[in-house]
Each structure stands twice: as structure tokens, then as C-alpha cells.
Amino acid sequence: MKYDIVRWAVVIFMSLLMFGCSSIRARTEIANKEWTVYPGIQEDLKDTDELFSGKNSEPGWIKGVMTTIYIVDLPFSTVFDTVVMPYDMYRMYTPKHIGEAR
């Protein structure tokens, strides 16, 4: 019984640490040509769609946990993406190598 409580506490703690994860993960996986505004929200929606469209063969309980994490992460990703939108716009409209284009 005590082991179950500790296990759930660890799961909840790890879930809390992952808030905003989609925004950070989306920015580290994007190539310079594909940079967009609000990539964290797009990543959350894409991952949730993959869970429900059958592209992932995960067990049902994992789909439930991951969907919950994505839905809880969505407002945090929205805030984070809004705060860093000027940087996203800079990355979209600035060439990758400014000094090398001579």
C-alpha cells in the first residue's frame, strides 16, 4: 500500500516537472527552415492526434496518462510560446548565417 502511494507521488511529481516540455522539445527538434510561431502548442496537438489516430501502439492506460499530460501542458505551452514569440519571429525572418552571406 505504501509502495503504491510513493509510486503515484513520483508519477505526479515527474508530470509536474514536464510542464512546458512540448515548447522546449519543439524548439530543439525544429530545423531552421521549419521554424514557426507557437511550436509547443502544435507539438501538443500533433502528439495527442497521434495517440488517438492509432499511429502509436501504446496500451490504453498510457494513452490516458499521456493525453492528460498533453492537455495539462497546453496552457503552459501557450504562455511559454507567447513569451518567446519575439524570438520565434526573429528566427523565422533572420537568415541562419548573417555574416557569411557576402
C-alpha positions in Angstrom: 0.0 0.0 0.0 2.7 2.4 1.0 4.6 1.5 -2.2 1.6 2.5 -4.4 1.4 5.9 -2.8 5.1 6.5 -3.3 4.8 5.4 -6.9 1.9 7.7 -7.6 3.7 10.6 -5.9 6.7 10.0 -8.2 4.4 9.9 -11.3 2.7 13.2 -10.2 6.0 14.9 -9.4 7.5 13.9 -12.8 4.4 15.1 -14.6 4.7 18.5 -12.8 8.3 18.7 -14.0 7.3 18.2 -17.6 5.0 21.2 -17.8 6.2 23.3 -20.8 8.1 20.3 -22.1 6.4 20.4 -25.5 7.5 24.0 -26.1 11.1 23.2 -25.2 11.1 19.9 -27.1 9.6 21.5 -30.2 12.3 24.2 -30.3 15.1 21.7 -30.0 13.8 19.5 -32.8 13.0 22.2 -35.4 15.3 22.8 -38.3 15.8 26.5 -39.2 13.7 26.3 -42.3 10.7 24.9 -40.4 10.6 27.4 -37.5 7.1 28.5 -36.7 5.2 30.5 -34.1 3.6 28.5 -31.2 5.5 25.2 -31.9 4.8 23.9 -28.4 1.0 24.0 -29.0 1.4 22.4 -32.4 3.5 19.7 -30.8 0.9 19.0 -28.1 -1.9 18.8 -30.7 0.2 16.6 -33.0 1.1 14.2 -30.2 -2.5 14.0 -29.0 -3.7 13.3 -32.5 -1.1 10.5 -32.9 -2.4 8.9 -29.7 -6.0 8.8 -30.9 -5.4 8.1 -34.6 -3.8 4.8 -33.9 -0.3 5.8 -35.1 1.1 4.7 -31.7 0.5 1.2 -30.4 0.7 2.1 -26.7 -1.6 0.4 -24.2 -4.8 2.3 -23.2 -3.6 3.4 -19.8 -0.5 5.0 -21.3 -2.7 6.8 -23.8 -4.8 8.2 -20.9 -1.8 9.3 -19.0 -0.1 10.9 -22.0 -3.3 12.6 -23.1 -3.7 14.1 -19.6 -0.1 15.4 -19.6 -0.6 17.0 -23.1 -3.9 18.6 -22.1 -2.4 19.9 -18.8 0.7 21.1 -20.6 -1.3 23.0 -23.2 -1.9 26.2 -21.2 1.7 26.3 -20.0 2.9 25.8 -23.6 0.6 28.6 -24.7 2.1 31.0 -22.1 5.7 30.0 -22.8 5.2 30.2 -26.6 3.6 33.7 -26.2 6.5 34.9 -24.1 9.1 33.7 -26.6 7.2 34.7 -29.7 9.6 37.6 -30.4 12.5 35.2 -30.5 10.5 32.8 -32.8 9.7 35.7 -35.1 13.4 36.7 -35.1 14.4 33.1 -36.0 11.8 32.9 -38.8 12.8 36.1 -40.5 16.6 36.2 -39.9 18.9 34.2 -42.1 20.8 31.5 -40.4 24.3 32.8 -41.2 24.1 36.6 -41.4 27.8 37.3 -41.5 28.6 34.6 -44.1 26.3 36.0 -46.9 28.9 38.2 -48.7 
